Amino acid sequence: MSNAIEQIRTVELGTGGPLVGVQGFGAMGISAAYGETDDATARDTLAATVEAGVTLIDTADMYGAGANEEFLAPFVAAHRDEITLATKFGFEYRADDPGYRAIRNDPGYIKRAVEASLRRLNVEIIDLYYMHRRDPAVPLAESVGTMGELVREGKIKHVGLSEVTGAELREAYAVHPIAAVQSEWSLFSRDVERSAVGAAAALGVAFVPYSPLGRGFLTGAFSDASKDLSSSDFRQLLPRFTGDNAKANAALLAPLHTIAADRGATAAQIALAWVQQRAHAHGLTVVPIPGTRKRSRLLENAAATRIMLTAEELALLEPIAGRVAGDRYSDMSLTSVGRES
């Protein structure tokens, strides 16, 4: 009997973009944000990504204040020709002031940020470089124009945006082609469907949903962040995962568990299959980036790309997002919907 891992299918990441696995990997939690980590287990999980054909590897300079990029560097070096490496800029931190945070999109900052990421990742070029969050005070033409300069200089290959509205995406695309938009999109979070998804479909831009598993809540990994997770886990700060909101939201998962049981699948696989099928529902490329610290979970997630939900199953899941209690963040001003409201 063969022990070979079945690789997932590939798609083009945006018009003229790189060929990647139809599911990517969000690397933030492998070394940051979700409590203590084990390096050996994390590196084994990273190795499983390429084995499964999960080739879009996503990080950001803000994850662990650069530590996540540094952690990924040896893996990137070992698999440079097999993966598509994505990172982001936009959050400014100061080593001498842990409480300081600002959003920076100005050209000078972008140029410094890309050099720092190139150094930490130990690469000569970044495959996909995202503006992590939008500073409305800086004209998009300046920011995206600078990112276009980085393409021409050979420091990045493709330009991406995160948490932008449909109007912002169209404005940016007029300055330079955009390969992908990254925003939260899941059974619990569908506000991107207001404008960003339609604009991406019209422009041929890929959509990269982050937190497609509701930061683990959809999998049943925890039911109340304040009770179930460590004090260093930032999910304790997210309104929908604590107290009365968490209790109400847990009750919304019954259809998900029913479908999973009937399918002989996990709740995570059904939730991911729903996200993957947004590609058919909206007519665009969709490459979600679930994260995990375990090889077994990564392979479980990848297997979800081979599940096709029926119309009846999709109808059972349809109402969930509209009934979720609590916002995605305590401060929604940095999200696309925060600028649309």
N, C-alpha and C positions, 0 to 999 in steps of 0.2 A: 504494500500500500504506500502510495506517495505521500510525503509530508509537505509537498510544495504548496505554497499559499497562492490562491487564485487572485490574480491582479484585477483591479477595477478598470473599467473602460476610461478612455481619455477624451477630452474635449478641448477646443480652442478657447483660451481665456480672452474673450473679446476679439473683435475683428483685427486680424493680424497679430494677435497675442500668442504667447507660448502654448504649447500642448501640455496639458496637465491632467492628472487624475481627476475624475469627476467629483471626488471628495478630497479636501485638503486637510491640513493639520494645524490647529491653533496651538502654538507652543507656549503661550503665556503661562499657563498653569503648571507646566512641567518644572518650572523653577521659581515661580513667583505667584503671589496673590491668594493662593488657596491653602495656606498653612505650610507645614514642614514637608520637605521633599527628600527622596532617597536618590542620590546621583546614579547609582548603578542601575536601578530599576528604570529611571528616566532615560538613560542612554540605551537600554534594551528596547524601550518603547520607540525611541527615535529610529533605531535600526529596523523595526518592524514596518515603519512607514514606507520605505523604499521597497521592501519585500512585497507589500500589498499594492504597490502602485500609487500610493498616496504621496504625490510628488510636490504639491504646493505647500511649502513650509512657511508659516506666518509668525512673525515676531514684531517687536516695536522697540524703539529706544527707551520708552518709558517703563517697560516691564522690568522691574527690579532696578530702575535707574541705569539701564545698560547691561545689567548682569545677565539678562536672558539672552541677549545677542552674544555675549562672551561665552555663555554656556553652550550655545549652538555651534560655535566656531569649529571645534574639532569634527563634529558630525558633518558640517558643511564641507570642510576640506576633504573628507573621505568620500563624499558623494556629490561633488560639485557639478558633475555633468549629468547627474540623474535627477536633480531637484530643481524646482523653481523657487527662488528665495525672495520672500517679501518682507519688508520692514517699513516702519513709519516714522514720521516726525510730527511735531506739533505741540507736545507738552514740554514746557521748560521747567526743569528742577534746578535747585542750587544745593551743592554739597554742604555749604555752611548754614543752610536754612531749610531743614527738613519740611517745614510747614509751607514753604513757598511753592506756588504752582501758577503758571501762566500759559496761555495759548499763544504760540508764535508762528505766524505764517509769512513774515517779512523775508525778502530775498536774502539778506545777510545771514539771518538765522538758518534758513534752509541750507545754504551753502556750508555753514559750519556743521550742521546736524548730519548731513550726508557724509562728510569727511569722518566724523566721529563714528558713525555706524559702519562705514567701510573698514575702519581700523579695528573696531571691536569684533566684527564678523570675520576679519582677516581675508577679505575678498577685494578684487579689483573693480567689480561691478555688481550692482544690485539689480536683480531681475525685475522686480516690481516695487516701486517706491510710492507709498501712500502719504497723503496729507491726512493725519490722524483725526484732527478736529479743525473746524473752520473758525477763523477769527474774522467776523464780519467787518471789522475796522480796516482790514487789509484787502484791497481789490483782488478778486480772483485772478484777474489778468496778470497781476504782478506775481502772485504765488505760482500759478500754473505756468506762466511764462518762464519763471526761474527753473521749474522742474523740466520744462522743455529744453532749457539750456544744458541741464545735467545729462539729458539724453544725448544731445549733440556732442557733449564733452566725453561721452563714453563712461560716465559714472553710474548711470542707471539705464535700463533697457526700456521699461514701460512705466507710465504714470498711472497712479490710482488715487482715488478719493475715498474718504470714510465719513459717514453720517452727513451726507449732503442731500439737499432737496432736489427735486426734479429740475427746477429752474436753475439752481446752482450748477447741476451737472451739465445742462445745455450750455450755460455760459462758459463753463470751463472747457467743454469740448470744442467750442469755437476758437479757443486759443491753441489747444494742443490735443491730439487724440488721447482719450482715456481708455485704458484697457479694462479696468474693473472698479466697481464701487463696493465698498465693504460697509455693511451696517448690520445691526441686530435684526434677525428674521427667524421666527420660529412659531410654533403653535401658540405661544404666549405673547408674541410681539410681531404685529403685522402693520405697524404704522408706516413702514416704508412703501406699502402698496398705495398710499395716497398719491404720490407723485414720482418718487425716485425710481421705482420698478418700471413704470411705463416709459419714462425718459430713457432708461438704460436699454430697454427693449427696442425702442425706436432708433437709438444711436448705434446699436450693436455692441454695447458695453456689457461685460459679464457682471454678474452679481455674486458677491462672496459673503454669505451670511455668517456672522460671528454669533457665538452663543446659540447655536441651533438646537441645543438641548436645554435651553433655559437655565444655563449655568449649573446643570446637574439636577435641577428640580424636576424636570420632566422624566428623568430616569428613576426617580424614587430614591436617589442617593441620600437625600435629606428631606425632612418635612418642615423644619423650622430652623433657620440658620442660627438663631440666638441660642437654641438648645442643643443642636446636633453638630455644630461646627466649632473649630478652635477659635480662640480670640484673635488670631492673626489672619483669619479668613475674611476677605473684604466683602463677602456676600452678606455678612451681618449688617452692612450699611445700606443694603438695597431694600426698599420698602416692601416689595411684594413677597419677600421671603421670610418675614418675621411676624409674630403676633397673629392678630385676627386675619390679616391679609394672607398669611401663609396657610392658615386653616381653611379659609375660603378657597384658595387656589388649589390646594390639595384635593378638594372635593371635585374639581373640574376634570381630574385626570381619569375618572372612571371609564369613559369611552376608549381612551388610549390603552388602558390595561385590558379591557375586554377584547379589543382588536388584537393586541399582542398575544393574549392567551389563545384566541381562536387560530392565530397564525403559527403558534409555536415559536414566536419571536419575543424579543425583549421590548419594553416600552421605548427604550432608546432607539432601537431599530425602526420602530413605527414612526416615531417623531422625526427621525432623520429622513425616512422615506417620504414623509409629507413635504419636508423642505426640498428634497431633490425633485419632487414632482411639480414644484412651483415653476420649473423650467417649461413644462408642457402647459401649465395653466396660464403663463404670462408671455410665452414665446421668447425666452432668452436663455443664455447659458447661466446655470446656477452651480456654484462650487462651494458648498458649506465647509466650514473649518472647525469641526468639533475638536476639543482637546481632551486629553486623558494622560494619566501617568502610568497606565498599565497596558502591556502588550495585548493581553486578552481583550480588553475593551476596545483597543484600536482595531483589532481584527473584527470584532463584533460590529463596530461602527461601519467599517468598510463593506461588510456584507449587506448592510442596509441599502447599498446602491443597486442591489439586485432584486429589491422588493418593489412591486408595483401595486399600489393600493387601488381598490375598486371604487367606483362612484359612490356606492353605499357607505363604504368606510370613510371616504373623504367627507361625506355629508354628516357623519357622526362627529367628526373632528372640527367641522367648520365653525360652530358657535363659540369654541373655547376662548379664542383671543378677545372677543368682545365682552367677555365676562370676567376677565382677570382683574383682581383688586391690587391697586398699587402701581406706581410708575416703575420704569426700568431702573432709574437712578433717582436719588433724592433731589438732585438738581438736573432738570432736563434741558437746561439752556444750551448745552453743548451738543445736543442731538438734532437731527434734521427736523423731527416733529416739533421740537422746541422752537424752531424758527418758523414753522408753519402755523402754529397755534395762534 
